[in-house]
Amino acid sequence: MKSDLNVIALQVPLVWEEVALNRNFIDTQLQGLTSQSDVILLPEMFTSGFTMKPEAVAETMQGETIQWMKEWAKKLNSALGGSLVIKENEKFYNRFIFITPEEELSYYDKRHPFTLAGEHLVYNTGTNDGLITYKGWKICLRICYDLRFPVWSRNIQYYDILIYVANWPSPRINVWDILLQARAIENMSYVIGVNRIGEDKKGDVYPGHTAVYDGLGKCISTQKNSVESVVTAKLNYLEQQELRKQLHFLEDQDSFELC
């Protein structure tokens, strides 16, 4: 029998292209956690903000931030996840890293680069599905702009949790709210959306709205003010499975292949 999963999402400001400063700031947030958790989540590009200059901030899979994540996961006895800029084989990726206390590392490369900002010109498009298993829960990892493409997140493999980490700006924050709820309803899954706050060098403002939804689209935890926040939620595996048995909508979905 799977137990409840305690999740923490950190809604934090990010300093533009300052990797060490961002890690140091998040250090203070992690040190201040008072509740135990199974998973701690950070925003998209949590070491740099949403930069189109990957060469200025990129690290390798053996770099300082990966080691930093391993240390914190072990210290807090919690999986730690968020995206950062990774350089691999002379290519750059917006990569969602997920590390367990046992130093098991999984990752997902962003499938949908944000073309409006030219992300597709500097970052390589991901090809892996982002499905992982942790503590018996099947989890689907996604990044920001992926939220707009429901087919890519369609629950054909019966995952239990869908996670989006983001730098989602204020002018379209209502879209973020609506689509997170929609993804939860259509996939009958817990959905977690982790967004940053603050302003970047380009003048884009990010208002947070970090939130957790259940499989019926009910918001069970959120912070809609643009303030540093620790958003917590307890996810109940048996309740979600019972919901799926009562309302077997996933069994009626269309059959298709993702390629």
PEUR-V619547 format. One record per residue. RES is the residue in one letter. PSI is psi in whole degrees, -180 to 180 (* if undefined). OMEGA is omega in whole degrees, 0 to 359 (none if undefined). NEAR is the number of other ideal C-beta (glycine too) atoms within 8 Angstrom. Layout:
RES,PSI,OMEGA,NEAR ; RES,PSI,OMEGA,NEAR
This chain:
M,131,179,3 ; K,143,181,7 ; S,177,173,6 ; D,156,177,7 ; L,120,179,12 ; N,123,187,13 ; V,138,173,15 ; I,132,174,14 ; A,125,181,14 ; L,116,177,15 ; Q,106,190,16 ; V,157,171,13 ; P,157,179,8 ; L,140,177,15 ; V,132,187,9 ; W,115,172,9 ; E,31,179,11 ; E,86,188,8 ; V,-52,183,12 ; A,-41,180,6 ; L,-41,179,8 ; N,-42,177,13 ; R,-43,181,12 ; N,-40,179,8 ; F,-44,180,11 ; I,-30,173,12 ; D,-47,183,8 ; T,-35,178,8 ; Q,-43,181,12 ; L,-38,179,11 ; Q,-28,183,6 ; G,-1,181,6 ; L,132,182,11 ; T,-17,180,3 ; S,145,177,7 ; Q,149,181,5 ; S,164,173,12 ; D,-30,181,9 ; V,133,174,13 ; I,129,185,16 ; L,141,178,14 ; L,164,182,12 ; P,179,172,16 ; E,141,179,14 ; M,54,186,14 ; F,-12,177,15 ; T,-7,190,12 ; S,-17,196,16 ; G,173,187,12 ; F,81,185,11 ; T,146,173,12 ; M,21,174,9 ; K,70,186,8 ; P,-29,182,12 ; E,-21,181,6 ; A,-20,188,8 ; V,-6,188,12 ; A,146,174,10 ; E,171,176,13 ; T,175,177,9 ; M,-6,174,7 ; Q,13,186,5 ; G,-179,185,8 ; E,-41,184,8 ; T,-39,177,11 ; I,-44,178,14 ; Q,-40,177,9 ; W,-43,179,9 ; M,-42,178,11 ; K,-43,181,11 ; E,-44,181,8 ; W,-39,179,11 ; A,-42,179,15 ; K,-43,182,9 ; K,-41,183,6 ; L,-4,183,12 ; N,46,183,7 ; S,143,172,12 ; A,146,181,12 ; L,132,184,14 ; G,150,177,14 ; G,168,182,13 ; S,151,175,13 ; L,171,181,12 ; V,123,181,15 ; I,135,173,12 ; K,128,182,11 ; E,126,181,7 ; N,43,178,3 ; E,19,177,3 ; K,153,180,7 ; F,142,180,12 ; Y,142,167,13 ; N,98,194,15 ; R,126,174,13 ; F,113,179,16 ; I,136,178,14 ; F,117,185,15 ; I,131,180,14 ; T,168,177,10 ; P,-23,178,9 ; E,9,179,4 ; E,23,172,9 ; E,125,186,6 ; L,129,173,11 ; S,159,178,9 ; Y,162,176,10 ; Y,129,176,14 ; D,132,185,13 ; K,124,183,18 ; R,-38,186,12 ; H,93,175,10 ; P,145,182,10 ; F,94,187,10 ; T,-28,180,7 ; L,-30,179,4 ; A,1,180,7 ; G,20,181,8 ; E,-34,182,13 ; H,-17,182,9 ; L,-20,185,5 ; V,-17,180,9 ; Y,142,178,11 ; N,142,179,7 ; T,135,180,10 ; G,156,179,12 ; T,-12,181,5 ; N,158,189,7 ; D,-13,177,6 ; G,17,179,11 ; L,126,180,10 ; I,167,175,9 ; T,133,179,7 ; Y,125,181,11 ; K,36,178,7 ; G,-5,178,6 ; W,135,175,12 ; K,124,189,11 ; I,139,178,14 ; C,120,182,14 ; L,134,179,14 ; R,163,184,15 ; I,120,167,15 ; C,-100,187,12 ; Y,-23,174,11 ; D,-27,183,13 ; L,-29,183,14 ; R,-5,187,7 ; F,89,189,10 ; P,-30,181,8 ; V,-38,182,7 ; W,-23,180,10 ; S,9,183,13 ; R,135,189,11 ; N,65,179,14 ; I,-10,179,8 ; Q,14,173,6 ; Y,52,172,7 ; Y,165,184,12 ; D,-28,183,11 ; I,135,176,14 ; L,123,185,16 ; I,130,172,14 ; Y,126,170,15 ; V,145,193,16 ; A,161,160,14 ; N,80,187,15 ; W,120,190,10 ; P,163,184,10 ; S,-43,185,8 ; P,-24,183,4 ; R,25,185,8 ; I,-27,176,11 ; N,-32,177,6 ; V,-44,176,8 ; W,-50,181,14 ; D,-47,185,10 ; I,-44,184,8 ; L,-35,175,10 ; L,-45,179,14 ; Q,-41,179,12 ; A,-43,179,10 ; R,-37,178,15 ; A,-46,183,17 ; I,-49,186,10 ; E,-25,181,9 ; N,0,181,14 ; M,51,187,14 ; S,152,166,14 ; Y,138,176,13 ; V,132,178,15 ; I,127,176,15 ; G,121,183,14 ; V,113,182,17 ; N,149,179,15 ; R,175,171,15 ; I,176,177,12 ; G,-170,183,9 ; E,142,179,6 ; D,-180,185,12 ; K,-24,180,6 ; K,-7,181,4 ; G,3,176,6 ; D,136,182,10 ; V,138,183,9 ; Y,124,191,15 ; P,10,182,11 ; G,-116,187,14 ; H,31,171,13 ; T,137,187,12 ; A,158,175,14 ; V,131,180,16 ; Y,151,174,13 ; D,-177,187,10 ; G,-7,174,12 ; L,5,179,8 ; G,12,177,10 ; K,131,177,6 ; C,117,183,9 ; I,-12,175,7 ; S,138,180,8 ; T,163,169,9 ; Q,103,183,11 ; K,4,171,7 ; N,148,182,6 ; S,70,181,8 ; V,155,175,8 ; E,130,186,7 ; S,151,170,10 ; V,105,182,9 ; V,122,184,15 ; T,153,177,11 ; A,146,173,11 ; K,120,182,8 ; L,131,184,14 ; N,112,184,7 ; Y,-47,184,13 ; L,-38,178,8 ; E,-41,180,7 ; Q,-40,179,15 ; Q,-38,178,8 ; E,-40,177,8 ; L,-43,180,11 ; R,-31,177,12 ; K,-39,180,6 ; Q,-41,182,6 ; L,87,188,6 ; H,54,182,8 ; F,-34,182,8 ; L,-28,180,10 ; E,-18,183,5 ; D,3,183,5 ; Q,157,179,9 ; D,151,177,3 ; S,129,178,4 ; F,167,179,7 ; E,138,174,3 ; L,133,182,8 ; C,*,none,2
